[in-house]
Amino acid sequence: MPLFVNKDRVFAHQVHLLEHKLRSKEERILELETENAILHLRLAECIGKLHQSRVKDDSDLKHNTQRISRSSLTKLLSEVQDLKHELSEIFGVYVTFATELEEQSKILLDKVSKSSAGEEVQNLQARVSALERSLEEERKQCKVERQRRKELHNTLVELRGNIRVHCRVRPVLPLDYLQPSTSGSGHTPVEEVIQAISDDTVMVNCSKTEMHVQSKIFEFERVHAPEDSQDAVFEEVKPLLRSLLDGYNVCIMAYGQTGSGKTHTMLGSEPLELLSETQQEAQQGVVPKAATELFQLISEKPTESHMVEVSVIEVYNNEVYDLLSQNEKGTMGQKRDVVTTSSGESQVLGLTYEPVNSAAEVMQFLKKGLKLRAHCPTLIHTDSSRSHLIVTLTVSSKSPNALALARRLQRAKKDMLSSSRKQFWSPQCRRANPPDDFLLSPTSSPCRSPSPCLSPSPCPSPRPSHTPDIFRNKLQLVDLAGSECVGMSGVSGPGLWEVSCINRSLCALSDVLGALAEHRPHIPYRNSKLTHLLQDAIGGDAKLLLMLCVSPTQHFITESLQSLGLGSRARQVQKSVPRRKNNTLQV
């Protein structure tokens, strides 16, 4: 049977339970209130007792404090009296010392006033300190003005395009102590007459020589003292290498007498095998350092493709020899001819160009060429170079936007041909004689054939339009042979002809510089194979750096003055502003 639950009885039972709980809670609240009242009463009693005890403690503390303060004051009073007594004794000692010091000061002042030397010493000390301060200020101002003058002069050089001339004064070497005197008795005493007095000025002290003239001052773009290192010399050359990759031809030439340090400056010390790697880098000359710097700059330009080729030439007895191409005997390079192209550039026919990918490969080919270079011992130098050495690094770069430029050129040519109604000299080749205002670069010349086109259609382009333009820049590093007189070098026989050819080629170089400085209508480049070969660098639009190497001793004063004079004439040459080889097209 189903079980039925009475809900009313369940609800009544729950109500009864809740009422019971409520009554128990009310009783508990009443008990807590009672306990709270009792605790309040106890708290009031405690507060009263605490107040009474505090009043009592305050009265006791006040009484004790009064008693302690009286005894302290008595003790302090006695100590103050003792201090006063000691202070009076110290004051007496001070007065005694002050009196003695004053008497001694009066005595010293009387002595100083009686002595005039004391006043002079004080005046001199004051003047010295003032001069030192003035000298320090002048040095700071001179340094600032010198830097400013250098920047302005470099800017002027860029604008005028004249030749940069640096001078390097070598230190005194053992060969200077072995030079015989002109009288024939003993050796000439070593005396330095050429000094680098600043970073751009050389002074020749002619009063110490037999020349009865005043001292001469020569100013150049940079002057290196004997203590300057190879790195310091190359730091002044390094900016030109960046110009090489910017599209300029660069030439660095060392000029000077025999034994003045030209080969050391350009090639470095030999042999380097006995030195450590750090010492080898420090003793390297301009050529190896320039090759290293060039490939370092090329590695920083990944967007353009560059190719470097090296060639080594010597000019010996007014003949040009290719040192990278040996003849049948293997004793000297092949003889080459120098020609001038239609664009006015000098070119060596059949010259050997070796592709290189690092500075080490450049030095390998250079060492190969140096083995064939002409050398001969003289009285001045035991291993004197008898020829002019020219190391050329040719950098070929491809323009990244040549395709776009070729397309622009084709569109411009089509527009000109469609708009122009002018009849040209050959109706069969309309592109053979373009209008005067339509200028094309030599690399984009429309018709190169010497004979007129026979087909009625326009003559085809000499190469596909997608062939990228190749721009070639040259870095020429020249180690000239030393200028010397026959009596000083002591050569005889075939050596006389060598000396004659060297001096004639250097005189031709001086004549070319003089003609350029005087703006003559004719420049005698072809008086020598050397000047003909360097025609682009001397009179062209290349950036030329002439490094003068001079000896500081009195024995070589004549040759040193000749070198410094040539450098002064070279500074007066105003070349055309160097043109950057770029891919701009004029239409």
Residue, then its C-alpha position, 0 to 999 in steps of 0.5 A: m500500500p502506498l505510504f502517505v505523509n502528513k505535511d502539516r505535522v512535519f511543518a509544525h515539528q520544524v516550527h517547534l524546533l526553530e522556536h526552541k533554537l531561537r529561545s536558546k540564542e536569546e538566552r545566550i545573548l543575555e548571558l553575554e551582555t551580563e558578562n560585558a557589563i561585568l568586564h566594563l566595571r572591572l576596566a573602570e576599576c583598573i583605570g582608576k588604580l593606574h591613574q593613582s599609581r601614575v600620579k605617585d610615580d610622577s611625584d617620585l620622579k620629580h623629587n629624584t630629578q631635582r636631587i640628581s640635577r643638583s649634584s650634576l650641576t655641582k660637578l659640571l661647575s668644577e669641570v668648567q673651572d678646570l677648562k677655563h684654567e687650561l684655556s688661559e694657559i693655552f692662550g698664553v702659549y699662543v700669544t708667545f708663539a704669535t709674538e715670536l712668529e711676528e718677530q721672525s716675519k719682520i726679520l724675513l721681510d727686511k731681508v727680502s726687501k733688502s735683496s733685489a734678487g727675491e723680487e726678480v724671482q717672484n716677477l719671473q715666476a709670475r711671468v712664467s705662469a702667465l706665459e704658460r697659461s697664454l701658451e696653453e690657450e694659444r695651443k688650443q686655438c691653434k689646434v682648432e684653427r689648424q683643423r678648420r684650415k685643413e677642412l677648408h683646404n680639402t674642400l678647396v682641393e675638391l673644388r679646384g681639382n689640383i694635385r694633393v702633395h704629401c711629404r715624408v721626412r725619413p729618419v737618419l739611417p746608417l747610410d747617412y754615416l757612410q757618406p764621404s765628405t766633399s774634401g775627401s778627408g773622412h766622412t761628412p758629419v750627420e746634421e739634420v737640416i730638414q725638419a717637419i715643424s708641423d703637420d703641414t709645414v717643412m722647414v729647410n735650415c739653409s744656414k747650416t749648409e754652404m748656401h748663404v740663404q735664409s731658411k725656406i718653408f714649404e707647405f703641403e697638404r700633409v707632412h709626416a715626421p720621421e717618427d710617423s709610422q706606416d699606419a699614420v701615412f696610410e691613414e691619409v691615403k685611405p680616403l682616396l680608396r673610397s673615392l675609387l669605388d665612388g667612380y673616380n680614378v686614383c693615382i698615388m705616386a712616390y717621388g724622391q732621391t735614391g735612399s729617401g724611402k720611396t720603396h719603403t713607403m709604397l711596398g714596405s720593409e723587406p724581408l718580412e718573413l722574419l717578423s711576426e704577423t703584427q710587425q708585418e702589418a705595421q711595416q707594410g707599405v701603401v700598396p699592400k695596405a691599399a689592396t687590403e682596404l680595397f677588398q674590405l670596401i668591396s665586401e661592404k657593397p654586396t649589391e654590386s658585382h665587382m671584379v679586380e684585376v692587377s697589372v705590374i709595369e716598369v719603365y726601364n731605360n724609357e721602355v715599358y715592360d710587362l712584368l707579369s709576362q716573362n719573355e723567353k729568357g725569363t729575365m725581364g718582362q715583355k716590352r709593350d707600347v703605349v698608345t693614346t685612345s680616341s678618348g684621350e686615355s693612355q693604354v698599354l697594348g697587350l698588357t697582362y691583367e690577372p684577376v684577383n680576389s684578395a690582397a694576398e693574391v695581389m701581393q703574390f703577383l707583385k712579388k712575381g713582378l718585383k723579381l724581374r724589376a731592375h736593381c743595381p747597387t750604388l754608393i748611396h743604396t746597396d739595392s737601388s731601383r733603376s726603373h719606375l714601378i707602376v702597380t695598377l688595380t683595375v676595378s670593374s663594376k656592373s651597374p644594377n640598374a643598367l637594364a632600366l637605363a637601356r630601356r629608357l634609352q630605346r624609348a628616348k631614341k624612338d621618340m626622337l626618330s618619330s618626332s624628327r623629320k630631319q634628313f641625315w647624311s646617310p638615308q640608309c642608316r638613320r642612326a649614324n648621324p643623330p641630331d646635335d642635341f641628342l647626346l649618347s654615351p660612348t658605351s651606347s653609341p648606335c653605330r660603330s662600324p666604319s663603313p655605312c650600313l648597306s641595309p635599308s633598315p636601321c643598323p642593329s645595336p652593337r650589343p643586346s640591350h640587356t647587357p649591363d654597363i661595366f664601369r672600370n676605375k683604376l688605382q695606380l700605385v707608382d714607385l718612381a726611381g730615385s733622382e740622383c747625380v752621377g758623381m754621388s751615385g758612383v755608377s759607370g758603364p751601362g749604369l750611366w745610361e740608366v741614370s740618364c734615362i731616369n733623370r730625363s723621365l723625371c725631368a719630363l715629369s717636372d716639365v709636364l707639371g710646370a706646363l700644367a701649372e702655367h696653363r700652356p697650350h701644349i703639354p709635353y706628355r710624350n717626351s717620356k714613356l713615363t709621362h705618356l703612361l701616366q697622362d690620365a693621372i697627371g693631367g686627366d680627371a683622376k685624383l692624384l696624390l704625390m708623396l714626396c720622400v726626402s732625406p733630413t741630412q745635409h749631404f742630400i740637401t740639393e736633391s731634397l730641395q729639388s724634390l720639395g720644389l717639384g712638390s710646390r709646383a705640383r700644388q699649383v696645378q689646377k686640374s679639371v674637377p674629377r669626374r665620377k664615372n656613373n651611369t647617367l644618360q643625357v638626352 
